[in-house]
């Protein structure tokens, strides 16, 4: 029997290590035989990294190969792996048994049940300060849109991933949703509304515009534009990956678009917040209000 392939993971498995992580996992997908993911030097894993590792592992398992993980020497990170759901790869239709004080366990949702957005909103609100009932309502609204996008636009038979983590030492709340579907560019092009001469980066920018949707017969729902407005108005950031491009959105900064070294087949979105600044920030003169209900 051949020795398993040992894949050294980037030491910081987060959106910041996206290029390195995507590249090493893409190469490892092509290898014959079993795989050991070497996380011994990893100091932190975001929900983004958790989902990428889970998606890789599921693809390898479905191809008939085993996947194991060499646990981090960093104690907190090793404990997170044990409680994150990464070792179980649970396929489900709800999150009712997935929530702990610091973690919304990884799930591969076959479809979105009605209580899922509320559970995610409650997880975020529990960690943040000054979040009342009105704020929980707004949380649920944009989280519903984020999950609905993954559910409706992916065209993926396997469903979509969700994972969230609160890291007190980093003052950090992160929610990540990902699908292995057709991606934003293909989704917009197939709708017949936006033309074919569109790159992945142009598709990401287009998706953030008001009213843009690939849903047939619709002019757009709440949309990514309003999701981004909420995140920015609450001092957070949003990263979105699709195809060969990534866009990073932060308050008072120009949207940053960068190329990915490999083609990510689907869409992955991460929203990150500081729990100390989750209460609505005052909108400065000339800036957009985070929501416009008409």
SULZICOR-V751438 format. One line per field, one symbol per residue. ss: DSSP state (2 for helix, 1 for strand, 0 for the rest). burial: # if it has 24 or more other ideal C-beta (glycine too) atoms within 12 Angstrom, else .. Layout:
ss: ???
burial: ???
This chain:
ss: 000011110001102222222222222220000011110000011022222222222222220000111100002222222220000000110000001000111111100000022222222222200000222222222222222222222000000111111112220111111110000222222200000000022222222000000000000000222222222220001111111111111100000111111111111111111022200000000000000000
burial: ....#.#.#######.##.###.###.##.#...#####..###################....#.#.#.##....##.##.####..##.#.##..##..########..#...#############..#...##.###################.##########..#.#################..#..#...#.#########...###.....##############################.#...#.#..#.#.############.##.##........##...
